[in-house]
Amino acid sequence: MEVPTKPSSAISKWQCSSTKSKILNNFNPICQAVQKLTLKGKFVITLNQKKTIPGKFISVQIYSGTEVDPNTGKGWLSEKAYFKECGSKKHRHDDVDVDDAQTKIKTYKIKIHVDAYFGTPRAFVIQNKHNKKFYLLSASIETCTNRIIHFDCNSWIYPIKKTKFDRLFFSNRCYVPSQTPRALLELRNEELDKLRGNGMDERKEWDRIYDYDCYNDLGDPDKGSEHFRPVLGGSRLYPYPRRVRTGRKNSTSGTSRSQATSFYIYVPSDETFSPNKLKELKSNSIQAILQLLSSKTESLPQQSSRSVESFEEILNMLSSNRNQTIEGWIRDNLKKLVPNKDLKEIAHAIKENHLQGPIPQNIYENEWAWNDDMEFGRQMLAGTHPIRIRCLMTFPPQNKYGVQSSIKQSTIEQMLEGWTLPQALEQGRIFMLDHHDYLMPYLNRINANGVCAYASRTLLFLRSDGMLKPLTVELSLPGSSLALEIHRIFLPSKQGTQAALWQFAKAHVLANDAFYHLLVSHWLYTHAVVEPFIIATKRRLSVMHPIHKILNPHFKDTMHINALTRHILVNSGGILEKILFPGETCMQITCDLYKEWKFTEQGLPADLLKRGMAVESLDENNPNGIQLLMLDYPYAIDGLEIWAAIKSWVNDFCSFFYKDSEAIVADVELQAWWSEIRSIGHGDNHNETWWYQMTTLSNLVEAITTLIWIASARHAVINHQKHSHNDNSPTLCRKFIPVEGTVEFGEFLKDPDKFFMKMLPDRFETSLGLALVDLLSKNAYDEMNLLRCQPSHGWIDNEIVQNRFAEFKEELKEIQIRILQRNKDPKLKNRRVPAKIDHNILYPKMPSSGSRRWNHGKRIVL
């Protein structure tokens, strides 16, 4: 979408202030009247051990950013100064109160004397001669005129004996390459060279090297042939985004593998979790393990069946009603899973009865809400996965080979409330949840492994009140050839045998949707596709580059999360292979779906157009250029406001640093960044013509807006709405829907509820799924959101840009108010049906720190 060339009011205000800004920028704050000047530094660090690090082990040297040492060609470098501790007290960081007694945050000071001609400090190097690492949160240097130079660091500082290099940090001032002061230019280029590495050797924990590799670490054939997994990426058969290279040793079969006994897996040290995040992950993981093991009791005498016997049993998995006699069994099994040093903490958690998980809010309010057909449809617009549904343009649906659906016009037309099917199609009132084409080639292989899976199409009708009414579910299996399929059609029913079969059909649809939600929408289209952008950003854009500055907060923790995902979730025998119906074929299916991925379709307006949920708008005042087909689509309505605000902010930010298209083309770092993303990071798609050409401001703005959208709002939608989806949502089914005249149909007729429970995952799989969702959905104390997407008030050394960012935050607060108003509108039924819970997909309210019940329900977006 092209951005209008008319300058915004914000840009005009920036231009009016540019003269004053240039005067301030050229002012030399160093007092020239004295021979020696004093620079004062303050450094805030987090320790990951009980004892503090003596200041004598940590030294700092400061670089001038304005005056060049003729002997080195770099800025003047000061003498060394050593840390002096300031004492212990409470600090605020990232707008969060942090208690020293728990987090070991310390502030150190330094004083350095420099010559009068030293110039303005713009960089420093820090050296750690202690044998322990520490986490440097931030730094500031005060000149003799009381001017404060800010540094946002957020990085681990490892001992020099391991890294062999001092650690360099630049101030928060941004420069495109051509405007970099001569004093900093060589430092800028040297730092980027270090980050790129040489593509050789195994990476160590303390390395800060960003390089690319394929997904060659998902299998572990040394454990047996069943653990062989193909390499993803680098081939036409298995195309995939690249990941960061670890250089780990290969298995005997020649494929790289993960360490099976440790949670450590290499990511560049700047991408690893902060100490508080590590502590929080450990705590949450312990809770998840306890929740899992407390239900894995099939070996205990009182258990006669692995199957879940009733819906009430699932509720008990989420409550404190578990049998306490299993605690000893849990402790014994934990000894096999976790190090001895963690057993005390786990034993304490068991003693405090922390085994229960939070009861999902929709069940808490209405435990039978999940069984309602209208809720089944509402979830496709306002649930955990509202980004798959699309408007049906032609009837009947057909696959890419021309095989038509068996759904008949006469079957559904009687449910269209007076509309004919052609009228409903023309008016955009027929919608489809489609999990058909991508699954069909794999179903025979999947169903040979003990699960029972169908491909599915679900048709829905948009009623006059804005809600979606299910019309039919079609479940399909492969026939004897690609041109043949075996179809079964199920229709809504309220009672009797047909009602039970309808419920079974919906369960199979939800199993399909659970896979697509977790492995495609979340993992592939949000996490995996973004990692190459992160790697290229760190390799090609200096931290002083404005595009690095605006993107980096939105990449926070992503690479570490991706590494852990490869290690324990999507690897051979990993959690997702255990709980999702495709099993060992999970990742191969995502390869096929990566072939359909286009970066230019990932922005919200483009996505809505692609799915037929909107049409292009001719209204010049429409900031998004599209018109929605439905008035009560919460994800789209709230999301478009947020998208427009992000895009306006990005447009003004980029316009400040790039005055015309020539400046974009001339930016060597930016061009290298975009070229590397296309040719290496997403190298399997490098020949595609849909990539933006990085030659205009509009294309740059669209690309940056799309990346921020993926990493913030869209990620929030699909990751942090834990348990709010239909809670009859199995991740796999263990029985096909019985056919009349068979033995299984007779079993079904005797007790439909019992048959349904046998169709669901067993106790262990159910508990494992609940534990995983609980772990993934917790909000971290330092959760990044758009209102806090910059780490400090001095995040950029430019008052004009800071003021525009403040305006952006005010826009988001106004959007928040409008979301609240829409949530209260009784006409918008998709926001509070049927459990009477406010729609909170894109709502920013943070629960109080003492409350755990609803903490799972909201990802803080704004």
ZAMARGU-4260 file (C-alpha; in steps of 0.2 Angstrom, whole numbers, plus 5000, padded with zeros to 4 digits):
<rodrens>
0) 5000/5000/5000 | 5007/5017/4995 | 5009/5030/5008 | 5002/5047/5003 | 5015/5060/4999
5) 5007/5074/5008 | 5017/5077/5024 | 5008/5074/5041 | 5006/5088/5054 | 5019/5079/5065
10) 5032/5080/5051 | 5028/5098/5049 | 5031/5101/5067 | 5048/5092/5066 | 5053/5103/5051
15) 5049/5119/5061 | 5060/5113/5075 | 5075/5107/5064 | 5085/5123/5065 | 5085/5124/5084
20) 5089/5105/5084 | 5104/5108/5073 | 5111/5122/5084 | 5109/5111/5100 | 5117/5096/5091
25) 5132/5107/5086 | 5135/5114/5103 | 5150/5107/5112 | 5146/5104/5130 | 5164/5102/5135
30) 5171/5117/5145 | 5186/5124/5135 | 5192/5136/5149 | 5200/5122/5159 | 5214/5110/5155
35) 5206/5094/5163 | 5188/5090/5164 | 5178/5077/5174 | 5166/5065/5167 | 5155/5056/5179
40) 5147/5039/5175 | 5133/5029/5182 | 5130/5011/5178 | 5115/5000/5183 | 5119/4981/5183
45) 5109/4966/5188 | 5119/4951/5196 | 5114/4933/5194 | 5123/4928/5210 | 5120/4932/5229
50) 5137/4942/5231 | 5141/4958/5222 | 5155/4960/5211 | 5169/4971/5218 | 5171/4987/5208
55) 5190/4984/5206 | 5186/4970/5193 | 5176/4981/5181 | 5184/4995/5171 | 5177/5008/5159
60) 5185/5019/5146 | 5176/5032/5136 | 5177/5037/5118 | 5174/5054/5111 | 5161/5055/5098
65) 5166/5072/5091 | 5185/5073/5092 | 5197/5061/5083 | 5214/5055/5089 | 5225/5057/5074
70) 5235/5041/5079 | 5221/5029/5079 | 5208/5038/5067 | 5195/5035/5081 | 5188/5046/5094
75) 5199/5050/5109 | 5200/5036/5122 | 5200/5041/5140 | 5210/5032/5154 | 5203/5018/5163
80) 5191/5021/5178 | 5185/5007/5190 | 5168/5004/5197 | 5163/5011/5214 | 5147/5005/5222
85) 5134/5017/5227 | 5125/5007/5239 | 5109/4996/5239 | 5092/5004/5237 | 5076/5002/5227
90) 5078/5007/5208 | 5065/5009/5194 | 5069/5001/5177 | 5057/5000/5163 | 5043/5008/5173
95) 5044/4993/5185 | 5049/4994/5204 | 5063/4982/5207 | 5069/4976/5224 | 5087/4974/5226
100) 5085/4960/5239 | 5077/4949/5226 | 5085/4955/5209 | 5102/4961/5215 | 5102/4977/5205
105) 5116/4988/5209 | 5122/5005/5204 | 5140/5009/5202 | 5149/5026/5198 | 5165/5031/5190
110) 5175/5047/5188 | 5186/5050/5173 | 5197/5065/5170 | 5199/5070/5151 | 5208/5084/5142
115) 5198/5100/5137 | 5199/5095/5119 | 5191/5078/5122 | 5174/5082/5115 | 5157/5074/5118
120) 5157/5056/5125 | 5147/5045/5113 | 5154/5027/5117 | 5162/5017/5130 | 5171/5000/5132
125) 5169/4990/5148 | 5180/4976/5154 | 5175/4963/5167 | 5190/4954/5175 | 5179/4945/5188
130) 5175/4927/5185 | 5156/4930/5185 | 5145/4938/5172 | 5133/4952/5175 | 5119/4961/5166
135) 5122/4979/5161 | 5105/4987/5161 | 5110/5005/5157 | 5123/5018/5159 | 5124/5037/5158
140) 5139/5049/5157 | 5137/5067/5164 | 5148/5081/5156 | 5155/5096/5165 | 5140/5106/5159
145) 5128/5094/5167 | 5122/5086/5151 | 5118/5068/5152 | 5123/5056/5138 | 5111/5040/5139
150) 5116/5022/5135 | 5103/5008/5134 | 5113/4993/5136 | 5103/4978/5141 | 5117/4966/5139
155) 5127/4952/5148 | 5145/4957/5151 | 5156/4941/5152 | 5173/4939/5159 | 5187/4946/5148
160) 5196/4929/5150 | 5182/4921/5140 | 5177/4934/5127 | 5195/4941/5124 | 5187/4958/5119
165) 5181/4973/5129 | 5163/4976/5126 | 5158/4992/5116 | 5142/5002/5119 | 5137/5017/5109
170) 5126/5031/5116 | 5107/5033/5111 | 5111/5045/5097 | 5106/5039/5080 | 5116/5041/5063
175) 5113/5034/5046 | 5130/5028/5040 | 5134/5044/5029 | 5131/5055/5044 | 5141/5046/5057
180) 5155/5057/5065 | 5172/5052/5059 | 5177/5049/5077 | 5164/5034/5078 | 5165/5028/5060
185) 5178/5015/5062 | 5171/5009/5079 | 5154/5007/5070 | 5162/4996/5056 | 5173/4986/5068
190) 5158/4982/5079 | 5148/4976/5064 | 5162/4965/5058 | 5163/4957/5075 | 5145/4953/5076
195) 5145/4944/5059 | 5159/4932/5064 | 5167/4920/5051 | 5154/4906/5050 | 5166/4894/5058
200) 5168/4885/5075 | 5155/4880/5088 | 5148/4895/5097 | 5150/4898/5115 | 5139/4905/5128
205) 5148/4922/5129 | 5149/4924/5110 | 5140/4939/5101 | 5140/4931/5084 | 5125/4931/5072
210) 5126/4919/5057 | 5113/4909/5048 | 5110/4891/5047 | 5096/4879/5042 | 5085/4869/5054
215) 5096/4854/5055 | 5094/4852/5073 | 5077/4845/5075 | 5081/4826/5074 | 5093/4816/5084
220) 5095/4800/5073 | 5108/4793/5086 | 5093/4789/5097 | 5086/4778/5083 | 5079/4780/5066
225) 5062/4786/5073 | 5071/4802/5078 | 5077/4806/5060 | 5070/4823/5054 | 5074/4831/5037
230) 5084/4847/5037 | 5072/4862/5034 | 5078/4876/5023 | 5090/4876/5009 | 5080/4864/4997
235) 5065/4865/4986 | 5057/4851/4995 | 5059/4858/5012 | 5060/4877/5011 | 5061/4887/5028
240) 5067/4903/5035 | 5085/4902/5042 | 5089/4902/5061 | 5105/4908/5070 | 5120/4896/5068
245) 5126/4887/5083 | 5140/4876/5076 | 5136/4862/5087 | 5144/4845/5083 | 5135/4834/5071
250) 5127/4817/5076 | 5135/4802/5068 | 5123/4803/5054 | 5129/4820/5049 | 5114/4831/5055
255) 5116/4843/5069 | 5108/4840/5086 | 5103/4848/5102 | 5110/4843/5119 | 5097/4831/5127
260) 5101/4834/5145 | 5102/4853/5146 | 5091/4868/5143 | 5106/4878/5136 | 5107/4881/5118
265) 5117/4895/5110 | 5110/4912/5106 | 5120/4927/5105 | 5123/4934/5122 | 5113/4950/5119
270) 5098/4939/5114 | 5098/4929/5130 | 5085/4932/5144 | 5088/4945/5157 | 5091/4938/5175
275) 5074/4942/5180 | 5067/4934/5164 | 5078/4918/5167 | 5071/4917/5185 | 5053/4919/5180
280) 5055/4906/5166 | 5062/4894/5179 | 5048/4897/5191 | 5035/4895/5177 | 5043/4880/5171
285) 5043/4872/5188 | 5024/4876/5189 | 5021/4868/5172 | 5031/4852/5176 | 5021/4850/5193
290) 5005/4853/5184 | 5010/4840/5171 | 5017/4827/5183 | 5002/4828/5195 | 4991/4821/5181
295) 5002/4808/5174 | 4996/4795/5186 | 4992/4781/5174 | 5004/4770/5184 | 4996/4772/5201
300) 4984/4759/5207 | 4968/4770/5208 | 4969/4773/5189 | 4960/4760/5178 | 4960/4770/5162
305) 4972/4782/5153 | 4956/4791/5145 | 4948/4806/5152 | 4932/4800/5160 | 4922/4816/5160
310) 4923/4835/5157 | 4923/4837/5176 | 4940/4828/5176 | 4947/4841/5165 | 4941/4854/5177
315) 4950/4845/5191 | 4966/4846/5181 | 4964/4865/5183 | 4959/4866/5201 | 4966/4861/5218
320) 4956/4845/5219 | 4970/4833/5215 | 4974/4818/5225 | 4988/4823/5237 | 4994/4805/5238
325) 5003/4807/5222 | 5015/4820/5229 | 5028/4808/5233 | 5027/4800/5216 | 5029/4817/5208
330) 5045/4820/5219 | 5052/4803/5213 | 5049/4807/5195 | 5056/4825/5196 | 5073/4818/5202
335) 5074/4811/5184 | 5070/4827/5176 | 5078/4842/5185 | 5095/4845/5193 | 5096/4842/5212
340) 5099/4861/5215 | 5081/4864/5210 | 5073/4850/5220 | 5071/4861/5235 | 5062/4874/5226
345) 5050/4862/5218 | 5047/4853/5235 | 5042/4870/5242 | 5030/4873/5228 | 5022/4856/5231
350) 5021/4860/5250 | 5013/4876/5246 | 5000/4867/5235 | 5004/4877/5219 | 5000/4862/5208
355) 4984/4869/5202 | 4982/4880/5187 | 4970/4894/5185 | 4953/4890/5179 | 4949/4897/5162
360) 4939/4913/5164 | 4926/4907/5151 | 4923/4891/5161 | 4924/4900/5178 | 4909/4911/5172
365) 4900/4898/5162 | 4906/4880/5162 | 4895/4875/5147 | 4899/4890/5136 | 4911/4879/5125
370) 4897/4868/5119 | 4887/4883/5111 | 4887/4884/5092 | 4887/4903/5092 | 4902/4902/5103
375) 4910/4890/5091 | 4908/4904/5077 | 4912/4919/5088 | 4929/4911/5093 | 4934/4913/5074
380) 4932/4931/5075 | 4937/4935/5093 | 4946/4920/5100 | 4963/4914/5101 | 4965/4912/5082
385) 4954/4925/5073 | 4966/4926/5058 | 4962/4910/5048 | 4943/4913/5044 | 4940/4919/5026
390) 4925/4925/5016 | 4919/4912/5003 | 4919/4919/4986 | 4913/4904/4975 | 4903/4889/4979
395) 4906/4875/4981 | 4924/4875/4988 | 4937/4865/4978 | 4955/4860/4980 | 4969/4864/4969
400) 4966/4849/4959 | 4948/4854/4955 | 4940/4842/4967 | 4924/4850/4973 | 4917/4849/4991
405) 4902/4838/4993 | 4892/4852/5002 | 4876/4855/4992 | 4868/4871/4990 | 4851/4863/4995
410) 4859/4858/5011 | 4864/4875/5018 | 4851/4886/5009 | 4837/4882/5021 | 4848/4889/5035
415) 4852/4906/5027 | 4837/4915/5035 | 4828/4919/5019 | 4843/4923/5008 | 4847/4912/4993
420) 4865/4906/4992 | 4870/4917/4977 | 4863/4932/4987 | 4873/4927/5002 | 4889/4925/4992
425) 4887/4941/4983 | 4884/4951/5000 | 4899/4943/5008 | 4889/4933/5021 | 4896/4915/5019
430) 4913/4912/5028 | 4924/4897/5029 | 4937/4890/5041 | 4948/4880/5029 | 4959/4866/5035
435) 4958/4855/5020 | 4971/4857/5006 | 4987/4857/5017 | 4982/4842/5027 | 4976/4830/5013
440) 4993/4825/5007 | 4998/4819/5025 | 4982/4811/5032 | 4987/4793/5027 | 5004/4795/5035
445) 4996/4804/5051 | 4983/4791/5053 | 4995/4776/5052 | 5002/4782/5069 | 4987/4779/5081
450) 4978/4795/5079 | 4962/4799/5069 | 4962/4815/5059 | 4952/4822/5045 | 4954/4838/5034
455) 4940/4850/5037 | 4930/4864/5030 | 4918/4873/5041 | 4905/4885/5033 | 4896/4899/5043
460) 4883/4912/5039 | 4884/4930/5045 | 4868/4934/5053 | 4860/4951/5054 | 4866/4954/5072
465) 4884/4952/5067 | 4887/4934/5073 | 4892/4919/5064 | 4880/4904/5063 | 4888/4887/5059
470) 4880/4879/5043 | 4890/4863/5041 | 4906/4854/5044 | 4914/4844/5030 | 4927/4831/5036
475) 4937/4823/5022 | 4949/4808/5020 | 4960/4804/5005 | 4953/4792/4992 | 4963/4780/4980
480) 4970/4795/4970 | 4973/4814/4971 | 4957/4816/4962 | 4946/4806/4974 | 4941/4811/4992
485) 4930/4803/5005 | 4918/4816/5012 | 4906/4816/5027 | 4894/4831/5030 | 4888/4836/5047
490) 4874/4848/5051 | 4870/4857/5067 | 4858/4849/5079 | 4852/4852/5096 | 4847/4834/5102
495) 4849/4816/5099 | 4861/4806/5089 | 4864/4820/5077 | 4868/4832/5090 | 4882/4821/5097
500) 4889/4818/5080 | 4889/4837/5077 | 4899/4839/5093 | 4911/4826/5087 | 4913/4835/5070
505) 4917/4851/5079 | 4930/4843/5090 | 4939/4837/5074 | 4938/4855/5067 | 4946/4862/5083
510) 4960/4849/5083 | 4964/4855/5065 | 4963/4873/5071 | 4974/4870/5086 | 4988/4863/5075
515) 4987/4878/5063 | 4986/4890/5077 | 5001/4884/5087 | 5013/4878/5073 | 5008/4889/5058
520) 5001/4906/5064 | 5011/4906/5080 | 5027/4897/5077 | 5030/4899/5058 | 5022/4915/5054
525) 5026/4924/5069 | 5042/4917/5077 | 5052/4908/5063 | 5049/4921/5049 | 5055/4935/5060
530) 5072/4927/5066 | 5080/4931/5049 | 5075/4949/5051 | 5083/4949/5069 | 5099/4941/5063
535) 5101/4953/5048 | 5097/4968/5059 | 5111/4964/5071 | 5123/4960/5057 | 5120/4974/5045
540) 5113/4989/5055 | 5123/4997/5068 | 5115/5000/5085 | 5117/5018/5080 | 5106/5015/5065
545) 5088/5023/5067 | 5080/5007/5059 | 5089/4996/5072 | 5084/5008/5085 | 5065/5007/5081
550) 5065/4988/5078 | 5076/4981/5092 | 5063/4982/5106 | 5051/4972/5097 | 5063/4958/5094
555) 5066/4956/5113 | 5069/4938/5118 | 5062/4931/5102 | 5078/4923/5097 | 5080/4914/5114
560) 5062/4909/5114 | 5065/4901/5096 | 5080/4892/5102 | 5071/4884/5117 | 5056/4880/5105
565) 5068/4870/5093 | 5075/4862/5109 | 5060/4856/5118 | 5044/4859/5107 | 5046/4856/5089
570) 5061/4843/5090 | 5059/4825/5087 | 5049/4818/5102 | 5046/4836/5107 | 5031/4842/5116
575) 5021/4848/5101 | 5025/4831/5092 | 5017/4823/5107 | 5001/4833/5109 | 4997/4838/5091
580) 4989/4826/5079 | 5001/4827/5064 | 5015/4820/5076 | 5032/4818/5067 | 5025/4827/5051
585) 5021/4843/5060 | 5036/4853/5054 | 5036/4846/5037 | 5018/4852/5035 | 5024/4869/5040
590) 5037/4869/5026 | 5022/4867/5013 | 5014/4882/5022 | 5030/4892/5021 | 5029/4891/5002
595) 5012/4901/5003 | 5020/4914/5015 | 5023/4932/5007 | 5030/4946/5018 | 5019/4958/5009
600) 5003/4950/5015 | 5008/4950/5033 | 5002/4968/5037 | 4984/4968/5044 | 4976/4977/5029
605) 4984/4966/5016 | 4980/4951/5026 | 4961/4956/5028 | 4960/4959/5009 | 4968/4942/5005
610) 4956/4933/5016 | 4941/4942/5008 | 4937/4950/5025 | 4938/4968/5018 | 4938/4977/5001
615) 4948/4991/4995 | 4941/5008/5000 | 4940/5023/4989 | 4938/5035/5003 | 4954/5046/5003
620) 4952/5049/5022 | 4953/5031/5026 | 4970/5028/5034 | 4970/5010/5030 | 4963/5010/5013
625) 4951/4996/5016 | 4933/4993/5021 | 4928/4978/5032 | 4914/4967/5027 | 4908/4965/5045
630) 4905/4978/5058 | 4908/4966/5073 | 4925/4958/5070 | 4935/4963/5085 | 4952/4958/5080
635) 4951/4968/5064 | 4942/4983/5070 | 4953/4985/5085 | 4968/4980/5076 | 4966/4992/5061
640) 4966/5007/5073 | 4983/5000/5081 | 4990/4997/5064 | 4986/5015/5058 | 4994/5022/5074
645) 5010/5011/5071 | 5011/5016/5053 | 5009/5034/5056 | 5023/5034/5070 | 5034/5024/5058
650) 5031/5035/5044 | 5036/5051/5054 | 5051/5042/5062 | 5058/5037/5045 | 5054/5053/5037
655) 5065/5062/5050 | 5080/5052/5045 | 5077/5050/5026 | 5072/5066/5017 | 5069/5058/5000
660) 5071/5041/4991 | 5089/5045/4986 | 5094/5045/5005 | 5086/5027/5006 | 5095/5021/4991
665) 5112/5028/4997 | 5111/5020/5015 | 5123/5006/5013 | 5118/4998/5029 | 5100/4998/5025
670) 5102/4991/5008 | 5114/4977/5014 | 5101/4973/5028 | 5087/4971/5015 | 5097/4961/5003
675) 5103/4949/5016 | 5085/4946/5022 | 5080/4942/5005 | 5095/4932/4998 | 5100/4923/5014
680) 5088/4924/5029 | 5073/4920/5018 | 5084/4913/5004 | 5072/4900/4998 | 5061/4914/4993
685) 5074/4925/4986 | 5068/4925/4968 | 5050/4929/4972 | 5044/4945/4964 | 5033/4951/4979
690) 5047/4957/4990 | 5047/4976/4992 | 5060/4986/4983 | 5069/4996/4996 | 5070/5011/4986
695) 5056/5022/4992 | 5050/5029/5009 | 5033/5021/5007 | 5041/5003/5005 | 5052/5006/5020
700) 5038/5012/5031 | 5027/4997/5025 | 5041/4985/5029 | 5045/4992/5046 | 5026/4993/5051
705) 5023/4975/5046 | 5038/4969/5057 | 5032/4979/5072 | 5014/4973/5069 | 5019/4954/5068
710) 5030/4956/5083 | 5018/4965/5094 | 4999/4966/5091 | 4997/4950/5080 | 5009/4940/5092
715) 4999/4946/5107 | 4983/4939/5099 | 4989/4922/5096 | 5000/4919/5111 | 4991/4927/5126
720) 4973/4922/5126 | 4976/4906/5136 | 4961/4895/5138 | 4949/4907/5131 | 4946/4896/5116
725) 4933/4883/5116 | 4938/4871/5130 | 4932/4856/5120 | 4947/4860/5109 | 4957/4844/5108
730) 4974/4844/5100 | 4971/4827/5093 | 4957/4814/5092 | 4959/4796/5095 | 4944/4790/5086
735) 4935/4793/5069 | 4917/4798/5070 | 4908/4782/5069 | 4898/4776/5054 | 4881/4769/5056
740) 4880/4750/5055 | 4898/4748/5062 | 4902/4741/5079 | 4909/4758/5085 | 4892/4766/5080
745) 4884/4753/5092 | 4897/4758/5106 | 4893/4776/5102 | 4874/4774/5104 | 4876/4765/5121
750) 4885/4781/5129 | 4889/4795/5117 | 4897/4805/5131 | 4909/4791/5135 | 4913/4789/5117
755) 4917/4807/5115 | 4929/4806/5130 | 4938/4791/5123 | 4940/4802/5107 | 4949/4815/5116
760) 4968/4815/5121 | 4972/4804/5136 | 4976/4811/5153 | 4994/4814/5150 | 4992/4822/5133
765) 4978/4833/5140 | 4988/4838/5155 | 5004/4841/5144 | 4994/4853/5133 | 4986/4863/5148
770) 5004/4864/5156 | 5011/4870/5139 | 4998/4883/5136 | 4999/4889/5154 | 5018/4891/5153
775) 5018/4900/5136 | 5004/4912/5140 | 5011/4920/5156 | 5015/4938/5155 | 5033/4942/5160
780) 5037/4956/5173 | 5046/4965/5158 | 5033/4960/5145 | 5036/4972/5130 | 5021/4982/5124
785) 5018/4996/5112 | 5017/5009/5126 | 5033/5003/5133 | 5042/4998/5117 | 5057/5009/5121
790) 5067/5005/5136 | 5070/5022/5144 | 5064/5040/5143 | 5081/5044/5135 | 5080/5030/5122
795) 5085/5041/5108 | 5095/5057/5109 | 5084/5068/5099 | 5070/5078/5108 | 5060/5080/5092
800) 5059/5061/5090 | 5055/5059/5108 | 5041/5071/5107 | 5033/5062/5092 | 5035/5045/5101
805) 5025/5053/5116 | 5011/5058/5104 | 5011/5040/5098 | 5008/5034/5115 | 4994/5046/5118
810) 4986/5039/5102 | 4987/5022/5109 | 4979/5027/5125 | 4965/5035/5115 | 4963/5018/5106
815) 4962/5009/5123 | 4948/5020/5128 | 4938/5017/5112 | 4941/4998/5114 | 4933/4999/5131
820) 4919/5009/5124 | 4916/4995/5111 | 4917/4982/5124 | 4902/4990/5133 | 4891/4991/5117
825) 4877/4978/5119 | 4875/4978/5100 | 4893/4971/5097 | 4889/4953/5103 | 4905/4946/5098
830) 4914/4955/5112 | 4904/4947/5126 | 4896/4931/5122 | 4891/4919/5130 | 4901/4919/5146
835) 4899/4938/5148 | 4918/4941/5147 | 4925/4957/5139 | 4934/4955/5123 | 4953/4957/5128
840) 4963/4952/5113 | 4970/4969/5110 | 4966/4977/5126 | 4981/4983/5136 | 4975/4982/5155
845) 4988/4974/5166 | 4981/4964/5181 | 4988/4968/5198 | 5004/4959/5203 | 4995/4949/5216
850) 4981/4942/5205 | 4985/4926/5196 | 4967/4921/5191 | 4965/4932/5176 | 4984/4936/5172
855) 4983/4923/5159 | 4970/4931/5148 | 4978/4946/5142 | 4994/4950/5132 | 4998/4968/5135
860) 4998/4976/5117 | 4996/4994/5120
</rodrens>
